[in-house]
Amino acid sequence: MAHWIIAFPAIAFLLVAAPEAKATLYDDMGGKEGIDRLVDNSIKSFLADPRIGKTFDDTNMVRFRTMLTAQFCHIADGPCKYNGHSMAVAHRGLALRQVDFNALAEDLQSAMDVSGIPFRTQNRLLALLAPMQRDVVTK
Ligand code: HEM
């Protein structure tokens, strides 16, 4: 048994190291720096969008930024824990419609483009966000 480890130390190393080396979505998004840049660009594009910008008029944007950053990091298997409101609680009372959700998703996509996130990585994040639609859209 030990003979092949001596004969093929490189293979033995790969077998031990491989699980550690697996990149998460967080890594593919550029880690902390990448997510900070994405959240920055996303907030700019939400606020500049005439379809949904006004929805944020009464929002504490410092908290929103912190929470969105933590949420993206958390769902992308990064080293963060999202401890904000559930999506149902965060959006209740906003009477959001499907068109609002689609507008935000579109803005997020262009923010991912601007942030240099590759298309495949974009789709992995969008796939994690899509099921939240049923808690966010209430009208
Ligand atoms: C998958 C889609 C969405 C995600 C992942 C998301 C994420 C979040 C997060 C993390 C928060 C902060 C919760 C907290 O403060 O604890 C939040 C709040 C908020 N979201 Fe969303 N959101 C989504 C869709 C939308 C849409 C479609 C709109 C409007 C067009 C919207 C408008 C808001 C507003 C206005 C707040 C702040 C509410 C307040 O002032 O307390 N969100 N969202």
Residues whose N, C-alpha, C, O or C-beta is under 5 A from the ligand:
A	BS01	HEM	I52 T55 F56 D58 T59 N60 F64 M67 L68 Q71 G84 H85 A90 D100 F101 L104 L129 M132 V136
